[in-house]
């Protein structure tokens, strides 16, 4: 029996790929394990999006060497640098690029000297790693936006959507297997369906169909580009009993000149108009975004404008990345690159401002009641939960519930927020 362990790095979209990779090993002669030490083979599914992601991937590979297992490395980093990695890391037994996923059965049969691999890589055939009660639904691959800071189109290819009927069928299967929380993801969620012949296929219609599935209690959508968010979509999110009022909209910046150089389609005016619509239609919306500091040409005035902007909008959750110069992207060719010290200083300034905003908005949640799903059982009748206030990627802070009742992961309870901190919340069961 060959024991296989897998480490998944990077975003939730990569998690889905990792789950599909694991499913290939559900065959005779193989056992999936969570123990690296007890495994015979370690698979590392890497991210190669920005410099810190690359460093994490390399460090993980080096760390896994100490187990003296067979090492298979795949994912975005391999797609970008396979030849270089093969030359510089001979201790890795096999590198598999994303383009090679279509012939994974042949590759694995050759590597393991087995003929048992007969299933193609398929994101609708997965080993769910997030607990039976929650799952990601990846609705498309790639991206057509070609933002000047982003290498995703070069790594993952052009945007293409999965057929709507396949997504709905798979979501129903997940629900039958106990899934209560569905997280809809892609690199560009709002553009879902634009490349399909099915004229009925778009994000709103997909969400309406997912909303009908028995057993699903929570639905949230991540990674929504601002220009694709219609009033009709906002009204549906507001009126649905299953959609969380959680809007994850990566903005990157607000200054018109910086946005133009980033090759973003929106402007400060269109962004402000969007958030005005959101607050009018969904007053209790939980807002999340990501920003980039130190993009080439970001002046002190542009940065000050960004600080004023976040004070004006007041995001519940906000992440900041210092600009990472990625080879092949438009931004890497700009002459007016900004020193790392300034990028990081600006990031720290934004996060210091955000602390105050986050604490203010968290305090405003005290006394609010909502349903939540238990995600972790701690000692002494203490539980971690997720609700419409936080996403399942461990970025938004924790919600801790104390109760006299006994629960298990996946149980849905009603809670009342009782105390607030900068990032975390306390609650009680009601």
WOWOCOR-V68586 format. One record per residue. N is the residue number from 1. RES is the residue in three letters. SS is DSSP state (H for helix, E for strand, C for the rest). PSI is psi in degrees with one decimal (NA if undefined). Layout:
N_RES_SS_PSI / N_RES_SS_PSI
This chain:
1_UNK_C_121.0 / 2_UNK_E_120.7 / 3_UNK_E_129.1 / 4_UNK_E_127.0 / 5_UNK_E_151.2 / 6_UNK_E_135.8 / 7_UNK_E_124.4 / 8_UNK_E_121.2 / 9_UNK_C_159.4 / 10_UNK_C_-148.9 / 11_UNK_C_176.1 / 12_UNK_H_-30.0 / 13_UNK_H_-35.7 / 14_UNK_H_-32.2 / 15_UNK_H_-42.2 / 16_UNK_H_-44.8 / 17_UNK_H_-41.1 / 18_UNK_H_-41.2 / 19_UNK_H_-36.3 / 20_UNK_H_-34.4 / 21_UNK_H_-44.2 / 22_UNK_H_-36.7 / 23_UNK_H_-26.4 / 24_UNK_C_-23.1 / 25_UNK_C_7.9 / 26_UNK_C_60.1 / 27_UNK_C_166.8 / 28_UNK_C_134.3 / 29_UNK_C_-6.0 / 30_UNK_E_147.8 / 31_UNK_E_127.6 / 32_UNK_E_129.5 / 33_UNK_C_155.8 / 34_UNK_C_-1.7 / 35_UNK_C_115.3 / 36_UNK_C_-38.7 / 37_UNK_C_-37.2 / 38_UNK_C_-4.5 / 39_UNK_C_163.1 / 40_UNK_C_-27.6 / 41_UNK_E_135.3 / 42_UNK_E_125.0 / 43_UNK_E_130.6 / 44_UNK_E_113.7 / 45_UNK_E_109.3 / 46_UNK_E_161.8 / 47_UNK_C_145.9 / 48_UNK_C_30.8 / 49_UNK_C_-52.4 / 50_UNK_C_171.7 / 51_UNK_H_-46.2 / 52_UNK_H_-32.9 / 53_UNK_H_-41.2 / 54_UNK_H_-43.2 / 55_UNK_H_-41.5 / 56_UNK_H_-42.4 / 57_UNK_H_-47.2 / 58_UNK_H_-43.9 / 59_UNK_H_-36.4 / 60_UNK_H_-41.8 / 61_UNK_H_-47.6 / 62_UNK_H_-38.2 / 63_UNK_H_-37.2 / 64_UNK_H_-16.4 / 65_UNK_H_-31.0 / 66_UNK_H_-17.9 / 67_UNK_H_-14.1 / 68_UNK_C_46.0 / 69_UNK_C_168.4 / 70_UNK_E_134.7 / 71_UNK_E_126.0 / 72_UNK_E_127.1 / 73_UNK_E_131.6 / 74_UNK_E_-172.2 / 75_UNK_E_-164.1 / 76_UNK_H_-38.9 / 77_UNK_H_-40.6 / 78_UNK_H_-37.9 / 79_UNK_H_-37.7 / 80_UNK_H_-36.1 / 81_UNK_H_32.1 / 82_UNK_H_-50.5 / 83_UNK_H_-43.9 / 84_UNK_H_-41.3 / 85_UNK_H_-42.0 / 86_UNK_H_-35.7 / 87_UNK_H_-38.4 / 88_UNK_H_-14.0 / 89_UNK_C_67.9 / 90_UNK_C_-14.9 / 91_UNK_C_-16.7 / 92_UNK_C_129.9 / 93_UNK_C_-31.4 / 94_UNK_E_128.0 / 95_UNK_E_133.5 / 96_UNK_E_118.8 / 97_UNK_C_164.5 / 98_UNK_H_-37.6 / 99_UNK_H_-21.2 / 100_UNK_H_-2.6 / 101_UNK_H_-28.4 / 102_UNK_H_-14.7 / 103_UNK_H_31.6 / 104_UNK_H_-42.4 / 105_UNK_H_-44.1 / 106_UNK_H_-42.6 / 107_UNK_H_-46.8 / 108_UNK_H_-38.0 / 109_UNK_H_-39.8 / 110_UNK_H_-39.7 / 111_UNK_H_-42.9 / 112_UNK_H_0.3 / 113_UNK_C_34.6 / 114_UNK_C_156.9 / 115_UNK_C_19.0 / 116_UNK_C_-13.5 / 117_UNK_C_106.2 / 118_UNK_C_3.2 / 119_UNK_C_139.3 / 120_UNK_C_156.4 / 121_UNK_C_126.8 / 122_UNK_C_117.8 / 123_UNK_C_-5.5 / 124_UNK_C_8.3 / 125_UNK_C_96.4 / 126_UNK_C_157.2 / 127_UNK_C_103.5 / 128_UNK_C_122.9 / 129_UNK_C_-2.1 / 130_UNK_C_10.0 / 131_UNK_C_146.3 / 132_UNK_C_-20.0 / 133_UNK_C_-10.2 / 134_UNK_E_147.2 / 135_UNK_E_149.2 / 136_UNK_E_143.1 / 137_UNK_E_102.1 / 138_UNK_E_120.2 / 139_UNK_C_-10.9 / 140_UNK_E_170.1 / 141_UNK_E_158.3 / 142_UNK_C_-173.1 / 143_UNK_C_144.0 / 144_UNK_C_4.2 / 145_UNK_C_-29.8 / 146_UNK_C_50.1 / 147_UNK_C_145.6 / 148_UNK_C_-13.4 / 149_UNK_C_-4.9 / 150_UNK_C_132.0 / 151_UNK_C_0.7 / 152_UNK_H_-45.4 / 153_UNK_H_-29.5 / 154_UNK_H_-27.1 / 155_UNK_H_-49.6 / 156_UNK_H_-9.6 / 157_UNK_C_-173.9 / 158_UNK_C_160.4 / 159_UNK_C_130.8 / 160_UNK_E_135.5 / 161_UNK_E_151.0 / 162_UNK_C_145.2 / 163_UNK_C_138.8 / 164_UNK_H_-40.6 / 165_UNK_H_-37.4 / 166_UNK_H_-40.5 / 167_UNK_H_-42.9 / 168_UNK_H_-43.2 / 169_UNK_H_-43.6 / 170_UNK_H_-39.0 / 171_UNK_H_-38.3 / 172_UNK_H_-37.8 / 173_UNK_H_-42.0 / 174_UNK_H_-43.0 / 175_UNK_H_-41.1 / 176_UNK_H_-28.3 / 177_UNK_C_11.5 / 178_UNK_C_3.7 / 179_UNK_C_127.4 / 180_UNK_C_-18.2 / 181_UNK_E_122.3 / 182_UNK_E_126.4 / 183_UNK_E_110.5 / 184_UNK_E_123.1 / 185_UNK_E_156.0 / 186_UNK_C_178.2 / 187_UNK_C_-24.7 / 188_UNK_C_79.6 / 189_UNK_H_-41.4 / 190_UNK_H_-17.8 / 191_UNK_H_9.2 / 192_UNK_C_134.1 / 193_UNK_C_-10.9 / 194_UNK_C_-22.3 / 195_UNK_C_-0.8 / 196_UNK_C_152.0 / 197_UNK_C_-23.0 / 198_UNK_C_104.7 / 199_UNK_C_-14.4 / 200_UNK_C_-10.6 / 201_UNK_C_105.8 / 202_UNK_C_170.5 / 203_UNK_H_-43.5 / 204_UNK_H_-48.4 / 205_UNK_H_-35.7 / 206_UNK_H_-46.5 / 207_UNK_H_-37.1 / 208_UNK_H_-39.4 / 209_UNK_H_-39.5 / 210_UNK_H_-33.4 / 211_UNK_H_-23.3 / 212_UNK_C_-9.5 / 213_UNK_C_122.9 / 214_UNK_C_138.7 / 215_UNK_C_-30.5 / 216_UNK_C_124.7 / 217_UNK_C_-31.3 / 218_UNK_E_134.6 / 219_UNK_E_130.7 / 220_UNK_E_154.2 / 221_UNK_E_128.8 / 222_UNK_C_160.1 / 223_UNK_C_58.5 / 224_UNK_C_118.6 / 225_UNK_C_138.2 / 226_UNK_H_-37.5 / 227_UNK_H_-13.3 / 228_UNK_H_5.5 / 229_UNK_C_107.8 / 230_UNK_C_161.9 / 231_UNK_H_-37.5 / 232_UNK_H_-41.2 / 233_UNK_H_-42.3 / 234_UNK_H_-41.9 / 235_UNK_H_-38.1 / 236_UNK_H_-44.5 / 237_UNK_H_-41.2 / 238_UNK_H_-42.9 / 239_UNK_H_-18.8 / 240_UNK_C_143.0 / 241_UNK_C_-10.5 / 242_UNK_C_-28.4 / 243_UNK_E_127.8 / 244_UNK_E_147.8 / 245_UNK_E_55.4 / 246_UNK_E_116.5 / 247_UNK_E_107.9 / 248_UNK_E_106.1 / 249_UNK_C_96.7 / 250_UNK_C_118.3 / 251_UNK_C_-37.7 / 252_UNK_E_-38.7 / 253_UNK_C_178.7 / 254_UNK_C_-15.7 / 255_UNK_C_131.0 / 256_UNK_H_-41.8 / 257_UNK_H_-41.4 / 258_UNK_H_-44.6 / 259_UNK_H_-40.5 / 260_UNK_H_-44.0 / 261_UNK_H_-27.6 / 262_UNK_C_-7.8 / 263_UNK_C_34.7 / 264_UNK_C_149.8 / 265_UNK_C_-19.5 / 266_UNK_C_166.9 / 267_UNK_C_171.3 / 268_UNK_H_-39.7 / 269_UNK_H_-44.9 / 270_UNK_H_-33.4 / 271_UNK_H_-46.8 / 272_UNK_H_-38.6 / 273_UNK_H_-40.5 / 274_UNK_H_-47.9 / 275_UNK_H_-27.4 / 276_UNK_H_-41.9 / 277_UNK_H_-42.4 / 278_UNK_H_-47.1 / 279_UNK_H_-27.4 / 280_UNK_H_-40.4 / 281_UNK_H_-41.1 / 282_UNK_C_80.7 / 283_UNK_C_-28.9 / 284_UNK_C_20.7 / 285_UNK_C_138.9 / 286_UNK_E_122.0 / 287_UNK_E_129.8 / 288_UNK_E_143.8 / 289_UNK_E_170.1 / 290_UNK_E_147.1 / 291_UNK_E_159.1 / 292_UNK_E_128.8 / 293_UNK_E_147.9 / 294_UNK_C_24.5 / 295_UNK_C_144.7 / 296_UNK_C_128.2 / 297_UNK_C_0.8 / 298_UNK_C_106.8 / 299_UNK_C_170.4 / 300_UNK_H_-38.0 / 301_UNK_H_-42.9 / 302_UNK_H_-38.5 / 303_UNK_H_-41.5 / 304_UNK_H_-35.3 / 305_UNK_H_-39.1 / 306_UNK_H_-41.3 / 307_UNK_H_-43.8 / 308_UNK_H_-35.5 / 309_UNK_H_-46.2 / 310_UNK_H_-28.8 / 311_UNK_H_-33.9 / 312_UNK_H_-47.5 / 313_UNK_H_-42.9 / 314_UNK_C_82.5 / 315_UNK_C_139.2 / 316_UNK_C_-40.8 / 317_UNK_E_133.9 / 318_UNK_E_129.8 / 319_UNK_E_146.3 / 320_UNK_E_134.2 / 321_UNK_E_126.6 / 322_UNK_E_139.3 / 323_UNK_C_132.8 / 324_UNK_C_120.8 / 325_UNK_C_104.4 / 326_UNK_C_125.3 / 327_UNK_C_140.0 / 328_UNK_C_-18.5 / 329_UNK_C_157.1 / 330_UNK_H_-40.3 / 331_UNK_H_-27.1 / 332_UNK_H_-17.4 / 333_UNK_H_-8.3 / 334_UNK_C_140.2 / 335_UNK_C_-32.3 / 336_UNK_C_57.5 / 337_UNK_C_148.4 / 338_UNK_C_137.9 / 339_UNK_C_147.6 / 340_UNK_H_-38.5 / 341_UNK_H_-41.3 / 342_UNK_H_-40.9 / 343_UNK_H_-48.3 / 344_UNK_H_-36.1 / 345_UNK_H_-43.0 / 346_UNK_H_-38.7 / 347_UNK_H_-47.5 / 348_UNK_H_-37.9 / 349_UNK_H_-44.5 / 350_UNK_H_-45.1 / 351_UNK_H_-30.4 / 352_UNK_H_-40.9 / 353_UNK_H_-43.0 / 354_UNK_H_-31.5 / 355_UNK_H_-47.1 / 356_UNK_H_-40.7 / 357_UNK_H_-46.2 / 358_UNK_H_-43.7 / 359_UNK_H_-42.7 / 360_UNK_H_-47.4 / 361_UNK_H_-35.2 / 362_UNK_H_-40.8 / 363_UNK_H_-33.0 / 364_UNK_H_-17.0 / 365_UNK_C_-12.3 / 366_UNK_C_129.2 / 367_UNK_C_-14.1 / 368_UNK_C_143.9 / 369_UNK_E_142.5 / 370_UNK_E_163.0 / 371_UNK_E_151.9 / 372_UNK_E_158.8 / 373_UNK_E_132.9 / 374_UNK_E_126.5 / 375_UNK_E_-16.0 / 376_UNK_E_136.5 / 377_UNK_E_117.2 / 378_UNK_E_168.6 / 379_UNK_C_163.0 / 380_UNK_C_44.0 / 381_UNK_C_40.9 / 382_UNK_E_136.9 / 383_UNK_E_147.2 / 384_UNK_E_137.4 / 385_UNK_E_164.4 / 386_UNK_E_143.6 / 387_UNK_C_-155.4 / 388_UNK_C_-2.0 / 389_UNK_C_-16.1 / 390_UNK_C_146.6 / 391_UNK_C_165.0 / 392_UNK_C_24.5 / 393_UNK_C_17.0 / 394_UNK_C_30.8 / 395_UNK_C_-30.1 / 396_UNK_C_3.8 / 397_UNK_C_172.3 / 398_UNK_C_154.6 / 399_UNK_E_116.3 / 400_UNK_E_129.6 / 401_UNK_E_131.3 / 402_UNK_E_134.8 / 403_UNK_C_156.4 / 404_UNK_C_-8.1 / 405_UNK_C_157.8 / 406_UNK_C_130.0 / 407_UNK_C_171.0 / 408_UNK_C_165.6 / 409_UNK_C_136.4 / 410_UNK_C_-14.1 / 411_UNK_C_143.8 / 412_UNK_E_127.3 / 413_UNK_E_168.0 / 414_UNK_E_134.8 / 415_UNK_E_161.2 / 416_UNK_E_127.3 / 417_UNK_E_128.4 / 418_UNK_E_-22.5 / 419_UNK_E_157.5 / 420_UNK_E_146.2 / 421_UNK_C_-173.3 / 422_UNK_C_-46.3 / 423_UNK_C_-23.5 / 424_UNK_C_161.9 / 425_UNK_E_148.9 / 426_UNK_E_149.1 / 427_UNK_E_167.2 / 428_UNK_E_154.4 / 429_UNK_E_139.2 / 430_UNK_C_NA
